Amino acid sequence: QVRLVESGGGLVQAGGSLRLACTASGLVFSTFTMGWFRQAPGKERDFVASITWGGTNTGYEDSVKGRFTIARDNAKAAVYLQMNSLEPEDTTVYYCAGDFGGRGRTVVDADEYDVWGQGAQGTVYA
C-alpha cells in the first residue's frame, strides 16, 4: 500500500555533495522509521542512516558520520540524505526504506524494513 520513490542521485567530484530525496505515496508515512542503505554490485545491502518518525533520533554508520545527514519532512512525506565530503568509496546505489513499526528507535537491520525505494546511483570521481 506504500511506495517510495527516490531522486537526487548523480555524478560528483570527490569532496563535493549530493542530496538524495525519497517521497512516499500510498497513505502511511509519518509513523515510519526511515532509513538509507547502500549496495554495490555483488555486495550486501549496508546500513547508512536511520531516523525515527518524529525526527528526534538519528543514527549513522561510522564511515559516514559527520559527512552525511538524514532528515525528514512528514508534511511533505519525504526523507532526505545530505551527503557531503564525498569520496570515491561512496560510489554505489543508495536505497531509502520504511519500517512500518513506527519505532521509537533507529533501525539498522535491513531485514526489519518493510518497503524500499527503487535505488539512486551516486558516483564520486577523484
N, C-alpha and C positions, 0 to 999 in steps of 0.2 A: 504493500500500500504506500510505501515511501520510496522515492528515488532521489539520488544525489547526483548532481551534475557539476563537474569541475571545469574551471577555466584558469588561465593565467600562466600556463607553462610557457617555456621559450628558451632562447639561447642567450647566454650572458657571459661576459668575460670574468675570469677569476677576480674576486674582490667586489663584484657587483651584487645586485639584488634582484630577486623576483618575488612577486606576491601571488600566491595561489588562492583561489576562491572556490567555495563549494556551496551551492544553493540546493535547498531541499524543496521537494514538492510531494504532495500526497497526504497532507493532513497533520502529521506529527513531526515536530522538530524541537520545540522548546525544552522538553523534558529529557532529550537525549544527552548522554555524554558523547562528545565528538572526539575524533582522533584523526591524525595524519600518519600514514605509513609510507614506506618506500620499498620498491622491489626492483632489483636489477635482473637482467636476463639470467635464468638458471639459478637464481638465489631465492631464499626465503623472503617473505614479506616482513620487514622490520619496522618496529615502532619508531616514530619520530616525536610526536607530541600528542597531548590529550588535554581536554578542557571539560569541566563539569557543566551541567545545564545552566547554572547561574553565572558561569564565567568567573567564579571566585577562586577556583583551584585549577592550576595548570601543572603539567609535568612534561619533562623533556628527556630524550635520550642524551647521554652525556656528550656525544660528539657535536651536537647542535646547540647545546645550552649556551646562552649568551649570544648566539648568532641568529637563531630562529625564534619567532614569537607567534603563538597561536592566539586567536581571538575569535569571538563570535558576536553576532548581532541577531538576536532572536526575532526582533521586529522585521528583519529582512530575511529571516530563515537562512542565514549564511554563517559559515565558518571560514576563517582565513588562516593562511600561513605566510607570514612575512619572513623571507629568507634573505639575510644579509651576510656579507663577508663570505660569499660562496666560493667553494673550492672545486676543482675538477672531480674530487672524490664524491661530491654531492650529486653528480650526474646519474640520473635514474628516473624511473617513473614514480610519481607520487600519487597516493590514493587517499581520499577522505573516507571516513567511516562513521557510522552512527550506532550507538548502543541503546536499545530500547529501554533498558533498565532504569534510566533516569537516576543514575547513581550519584551518591554524594562523594565520589572519589574519581580520580582519573583512572583510566583503564589502559594497560599496556599490552595485553594479550590480544592478538588479532582474532583469536577464536571466540572472544566474547562479544565482538561486534556483529550486528545483525544486517546492516545494509552498507553498500560500498559505492563510491563513485567510479567512474569509468577509467580513471587514470589521467594524469597530465605529465608530459615529458619535460623535465628540466635538464638542460645541458649547459655545462660550465667548461669553458676552454681557457687554457693558460695564456 
